[in-house]
Amino acid sequence: MSKLPVPEGETVKLVSSDGKEFVVEKKAALVSGTIKSMLSSTGGTFAESSGEIRFQEINGQILEKVIEYFYYKLKYNNATSDVPEFPIQPEIAMSLLEAANFLDT
């Protein structure tokens, strides 16, 4: 079951290689430098035409975890108290690292 919050405001749809769709708040998606570039390049025409970004090399399980991190980063970016550790299961660590590297997060 997804732990992602219900999006409010402007959103972006992210689609994994296995077809799982995630509607994400644009401000959360902008945590990714890659997504930020995609949204701002050529006037953001992709969003105007389809409103979604497809990731051919990131499966749904990994994309969901990356999106959880986007929201974690937004929540704790300017925290002045102790920040809890972001949980990562060892069995997905390598795939998550590759996705995070690609997405510039």
PyMOL commands that place a pseudoatom at each C-alpha (Angstrom):
pseudoatom trace, name=CA, resn=MET, resi=1, chain=A, elem=C, hetatm=0, pos=[0.000, 0.000, 0.000]
pseudoatom trace, name=CA, resn=SER, resi=2, chain=A, elem=C, hetatm=0, pos=[1.304, 3.443, -0.945]
pseudoatom trace, name=CA, resn=LYS, resi=3, chain=A, elem=C, hetatm=0, pos=[2.554, 5.808, 1.740]
pseudoatom trace, name=CA, resn=LEU, resi=4, chain=A, elem=C, hetatm=0, pos=[2.401, 8.786, -0.589]
pseudoatom trace, name=CA, resn=PRO, resi=5, chain=A, elem=C, hetatm=0, pos=[0.354, 11.829, 0.431]
pseudoatom trace, name=CA, resn=VAL, resi=6, chain=A, elem=C, hetatm=0, pos=[-2.672, 12.971, -1.536]
pseudoatom trace, name=CA, resn=PRO, resi=7, chain=A, elem=C, hetatm=0, pos=[-1.444, 15.651, -3.963]
pseudoatom trace, name=CA, resn=GLU, resi=8, chain=A, elem=C, hetatm=0, pos=[-2.628, 19.211, -3.509]
pseudoatom trace, name=CA, resn=GLY, resi=9, chain=A, elem=C, hetatm=0, pos=[-2.228, 21.995, -6.065]
pseudoatom trace, name=CA, resn=GLU, resi=10, chain=A, elem=C, hetatm=0, pos=[-0.368, 21.607, -9.347]
pseudoatom trace, name=CA, resn=THR, resi=11, chain=A, elem=C, hetatm=0, pos=[0.595, 18.014, -10.135]
pseudoatom trace, name=CA, resn=VAL, resi=12, chain=A, elem=C, hetatm=0, pos=[2.752, 15.929, -12.459]
pseudoatom trace, name=CA, resn=LYS, resi=13, chain=A, elem=C, hetatm=0, pos=[2.131, 12.303, -13.425]
pseudoatom trace, name=CA, resn=LEU, resi=14, chain=A, elem=C, hetatm=0, pos=[5.167, 10.041, -13.240]
pseudoatom trace, name=CA, resn=VAL, resi=15, chain=A, elem=C, hetatm=0, pos=[4.894, 6.666, -14.990]
pseudoatom trace, name=CA, resn=SER, resi=16, chain=A, elem=C, hetatm=0, pos=[7.211, 3.739, -14.263]
pseudoatom trace, name=CA, resn=SER, resi=17, chain=A, elem=C, hetatm=0, pos=[8.570, 1.188, -16.718]
pseudoatom trace, name=CA, resn=ASP, resi=18, chain=A, elem=C, hetatm=0, pos=[5.896, -1.299, -15.624]
pseudoatom trace, name=CA, resn=GLY, resi=19, chain=A, elem=C, hetatm=0, pos=[3.091, 1.223, -16.190]
pseudoatom trace, name=CA, resn=LYS, resi=20, chain=A, elem=C, hetatm=0, pos=[2.418, 2.281, -12.588]
pseudoatom trace, name=CA, resn=GLU, resi=21, chain=A, elem=C, hetatm=0, pos=[1.229, 5.871, -12.480]
pseudoatom trace, name=CA, resn=PHE, resi=22, chain=A, elem=C, hetatm=0, pos=[1.923, 8.285, -9.646]
pseudoatom trace, name=CA, resn=VAL, resi=23, chain=A, elem=C, hetatm=0, pos=[0.327, 11.723, -9.441]
pseudoatom trace, name=CA, resn=VAL, resi=24, chain=A, elem=C, hetatm=0, pos=[2.776, 13.889, -7.524]
pseudoatom trace, name=CA, resn=GLU, resi=25, chain=A, elem=C, hetatm=0, pos=[2.719, 17.491, -6.388]
pseudoatom trace, name=CA, resn=LYS, resi=26, chain=A, elem=C, hetatm=0, pos=[4.870, 19.510, -8.759]
pseudoatom trace, name=CA, resn=LYS, resi=27, chain=A, elem=C, hetatm=0, pos=[6.806, 21.029, -5.848]
pseudoatom trace, name=CA, resn=ALA, resi=28, chain=A, elem=C, hetatm=0, pos=[7.746, 17.505, -4.714]
pseudoatom trace, name=CA, resn=ALA, resi=29, chain=A, elem=C, hetatm=0, pos=[8.751, 16.411, -8.224]
pseudoatom trace, name=CA, resn=LEU, resi=30, chain=A, elem=C, hetatm=0, pos=[11.011, 19.457, -8.491]
pseudoatom trace, name=CA, resn=VAL, resi=31, chain=A, elem=C, hetatm=0, pos=[13.268, 17.912, -5.823]
pseudoatom trace, name=CA, resn=SER, resi=32, chain=A, elem=C, hetatm=0, pos=[14.680, 16.019, -8.810]
pseudoatom trace, name=CA, resn=GLY, resi=33, chain=A, elem=C, hetatm=0, pos=[17.057, 18.066, -10.924]
pseudoatom trace, name=CA, resn=THR, resi=34, chain=A, elem=C, hetatm=0, pos=[16.238, 15.855, -13.914]
pseudoatom trace, name=CA, resn=ILE, resi=35, chain=A, elem=C, hetatm=0, pos=[12.479, 16.368, -13.588]
pseudoatom trace, name=CA, resn=LYS, resi=36, chain=A, elem=C, hetatm=0, pos=[13.015, 20.077, -13.000]
pseudoatom trace, name=CA, resn=SER, resi=37, chain=A, elem=C, hetatm=0, pos=[14.955, 20.258, -16.286]
pseudoatom trace, name=CA, resn=MET, resi=38, chain=A, elem=C, hetatm=0, pos=[12.258, 18.282, -18.113]
pseudoatom trace, name=CA, resn=LEU, resi=39, chain=A, elem=C, hetatm=0, pos=[9.550, 20.608, -16.840]
pseudoatom trace, name=CA, resn=SER, resi=40, chain=A, elem=C, hetatm=0, pos=[11.438, 23.775, -17.724]
pseudoatom trace, name=CA, resn=SER, resi=41, chain=A, elem=C, hetatm=0, pos=[12.942, 22.766, -21.079]
pseudoatom trace, name=CA, resn=THR, resi=42, chain=A, elem=C, hetatm=0, pos=[11.340, 24.132, -24.218]
pseudoatom trace, name=CA, resn=GLY, resi=43, chain=A, elem=C, hetatm=0, pos=[8.685, 25.905, -22.220]
pseudoatom trace, name=CA, resn=GLY, resi=44, chain=A, elem=C, hetatm=0, pos=[7.554, 22.720, -20.509]
pseudoatom trace, name=CA, resn=THR, resi=45, chain=A, elem=C, hetatm=0, pos=[5.802, 21.477, -23.648]
pseudoatom trace, name=CA, resn=PHE, resi=46, chain=A, elem=C, hetatm=0, pos=[5.716, 17.875, -22.420]
pseudoatom trace, name=CA, resn=ALA, resi=47, chain=A, elem=C, hetatm=0, pos=[3.410, 18.874, -19.552]
pseudoatom trace, name=CA, resn=GLU, resi=48, chain=A, elem=C, hetatm=0, pos=[1.162, 20.806, -21.877]
pseudoatom trace, name=CA, resn=SER, resi=49, chain=A, elem=C, hetatm=0, pos=[0.820, 17.876, -24.276]
pseudoatom trace, name=CA, resn=SER, resi=50, chain=A, elem=C, hetatm=0, pos=[0.630, 14.790, -22.051]
pseudoatom trace, name=CA, resn=GLY, resi=51, chain=A, elem=C, hetatm=0, pos=[1.037, 15.963, -18.477]
pseudoatom trace, name=CA, resn=GLU, resi=52, chain=A, elem=C, hetatm=0, pos=[3.232, 12.991, -17.669]
pseudoatom trace, name=CA, resn=ILE, resi=53, chain=A, elem=C, hetatm=0, pos=[6.837, 11.849, -17.563]
pseudoatom trace, name=CA, resn=ARG, resi=54, chain=A, elem=C, hetatm=0, pos=[7.652, 8.227, -18.409]
pseudoatom trace, name=CA, resn=PHE, resi=55, chain=A, elem=C, hetatm=0, pos=[10.684, 6.479, -16.960]
pseudoatom trace, name=CA, resn=GLN, resi=56, chain=A, elem=C, hetatm=0, pos=[11.607, 3.462, -19.074]
pseudoatom trace, name=CA, resn=GLU, resi=57, chain=A, elem=C, hetatm=0, pos=[14.312, 2.237, -16.692]
pseudoatom trace, name=CA, resn=ILE, resi=58, chain=A, elem=C, hetatm=0, pos=[12.646, 2.776, -13.298]
pseudoatom trace, name=CA, resn=ASN, resi=59, chain=A, elem=C, hetatm=0, pos=[10.091, 0.224, -12.122]
pseudoatom trace, name=CA, resn=GLY, resi=60, chain=A, elem=C, hetatm=0, pos=[7.083, 1.064, -9.962]
pseudoatom trace, name=CA, resn=GLN, resi=61, chain=A, elem=C, hetatm=0, pos=[8.542, -0.122, -6.663]
pseudoatom trace, name=CA, resn=ILE, resi=62, chain=A, elem=C, hetatm=0, pos=[11.644, 2.041, -7.078]
pseudoatom trace, name=CA, resn=LEU, resi=63, chain=A, elem=C, hetatm=0, pos=[9.772, 5.057, -8.457]
pseudoatom trace, name=CA, resn=GLU, resi=64, chain=A, elem=C, hetatm=0, pos=[7.380, 4.956, -5.510]
pseudoatom trace, name=CA, resn=LYS, resi=65, chain=A, elem=C, hetatm=0, pos=[10.310, 4.959, -3.070]
pseudoatom trace, name=CA, resn=VAL, resi=66, chain=A, elem=C, hetatm=0, pos=[11.944, 7.846, -4.945]
pseudoatom trace, name=CA, resn=ILE, resi=67, chain=A, elem=C, hetatm=0, pos=[8.697, 9.816, -4.707]
pseudoatom trace, name=CA, resn=GLU, resi=68, chain=A, elem=C, hetatm=0, pos=[8.525, 9.067, -0.970]
pseudoatom trace, name=CA, resn=TYR, resi=69, chain=A, elem=C, hetatm=0, pos=[11.994, 10.607, -0.764]
pseudoatom trace, name=CA, resn=PHE, resi=70, chain=A, elem=C, hetatm=0, pos=[10.810, 13.727, -2.652]
pseudoatom trace, name=CA, resn=TYR, resi=71, chain=A, elem=C, hetatm=0, pos=[8.176, 14.310, 0.048]
pseudoatom trace, name=CA, resn=TYR, resi=72, chain=A, elem=C, hetatm=0, pos=[10.658, 13.449, 2.837]
pseudoatom trace, name=CA, resn=LYS, resi=73, chain=A, elem=C, hetatm=0, pos=[13.105, 16.005, 1.427]
pseudoatom trace, name=CA, resn=LEU, resi=74, chain=A, elem=C, hetatm=0, pos=[10.393, 18.678, 1.236]
pseudoatom trace, name=CA, resn=LYS, resi=75, chain=A, elem=C, hetatm=0, pos=[9.308, 18.000, 4.814]
pseudoatom trace, name=CA, resn=TYR, resi=76, chain=A, elem=C, hetatm=0, pos=[12.766, 18.015, 6.387]
pseudoatom trace, name=CA, resn=ASN, resi=77, chain=A, elem=C, hetatm=0, pos=[14.741, 20.315, 4.086]
pseudoatom trace, name=CA, resn=ASN, resi=78, chain=A, elem=C, hetatm=0, pos=[14.877, 23.208, 6.566]
pseudoatom trace, name=CA, resn=ALA, resi=79, chain=A, elem=C, hetatm=0, pos=[14.358, 21.210, 9.756]
pseudoatom trace, name=CA, resn=THR, resi=80, chain=A, elem=C, hetatm=0, pos=[16.042, 22.571, 12.854]
pseudoatom trace, name=CA, resn=SER, resi=81, chain=A, elem=C, hetatm=0, pos=[15.430, 19.477, 14.975]
pseudoatom trace, name=CA, resn=ASP, resi=82, chain=A, elem=C, hetatm=0, pos=[16.527, 15.875, 14.541]
pseudoatom trace, name=CA, resn=VAL, resi=83, chain=A, elem=C, hetatm=0, pos=[15.665, 14.477, 11.129]
pseudoatom trace, name=CA, resn=PRO, resi=84, chain=A, elem=C, hetatm=0, pos=[14.639, 10.814, 11.099]
pseudoatom trace, name=CA, resn=GLU, resi=85, chain=A, elem=C, hetatm=0, pos=[16.573, 8.464, 8.868]
pseudoatom trace, name=CA, resn=PHE, resi=86, chain=A, elem=C, hetatm=0, pos=[14.968, 7.764, 5.498]
pseudoatom trace, name=CA, resn=PRO, resi=87, chain=A, elem=C, hetatm=0, pos=[14.177, 4.042, 5.474]
pseudoatom trace, name=CA, resn=ILE, resi=88, chain=A, elem=C, hetatm=0, pos=[15.653, 1.990, 2.630]
pseudoatom trace, name=CA, resn=GLN, resi=89, chain=A, elem=C, hetatm=0, pos=[15.291, -1.773, 2.342]
pseudoatom trace, name=CA, resn=PRO, resi=90, chain=A, elem=C, hetatm=0, pos=[18.672, -3.392, 1.576]
pseudoatom trace, name=CA, resn=GLU, resi=91, chain=A, elem=C, hetatm=0, pos=[17.232, -5.408, -1.318]
pseudoatom trace, name=CA, resn=ILE, resi=92, chain=A, elem=C, hetatm=0, pos=[16.332, -2.257, -3.279]
pseudoatom trace, name=CA, resn=ALA, resi=93, chain=A, elem=C, hetatm=0, pos=[19.308, -0.104, -2.266]
pseudoatom trace, name=CA, resn=MET, resi=94, chain=A, elem=C, hetatm=0, pos=[21.289, -0.509, -5.502]
pseudoatom trace, name=CA, resn=SER, resi=95, chain=A, elem=C, hetatm=0, pos=[18.311, 0.111, -7.798]
pseudoatom trace, name=CA, resn=LEU, resi=96, chain=A, elem=C, hetatm=0, pos=[17.317, 3.091, -5.677]
pseudoatom trace, name=CA, resn=LEU, resi=97, chain=A, elem=C, hetatm=0, pos=[20.834, 4.509, -5.880]
pseudoatom trace, name=CA, resn=GLU, resi=98, chain=A, elem=C, hetatm=0, pos=[20.809, 4.191, -9.678]
pseudoatom trace, name=CA, resn=ALA, resi=99, chain=A, elem=C, hetatm=0, pos=[17.415, 5.908, -9.926]
pseudoatom trace, name=CA, resn=ALA, resi=100, chain=A, elem=C, hetatm=0, pos=[18.453, 8.680, -7.537]
pseudoatom trace, name=CA, resn=ASN, resi=101, chain=A, elem=C, hetatm=0, pos=[21.592, 9.253, -9.573]
pseudoatom trace, name=CA, resn=PHE, resi=102, chain=A, elem=C, hetatm=0, pos=[19.615, 9.460, -12.830]
pseudoatom trace, name=CA, resn=LEU, resi=103, chain=A, elem=C, hetatm=0, pos=[17.016, 11.759, -11.289]
pseudoatom trace, name=CA, resn=ASP, resi=104, chain=A, elem=C, hetatm=0, pos=[19.654, 13.982, -9.669]
pseudoatom trace, name=CA, resn=THR, resi=105, chain=A, elem=C, hetatm=0, pos=[18.122, 13.820, -6.202]
for i in range(1, 105): cmd.bond("trace and resi %d" % i, "trace and resi %d" % (i + 1))
show_as sticks, trace
zoom trace
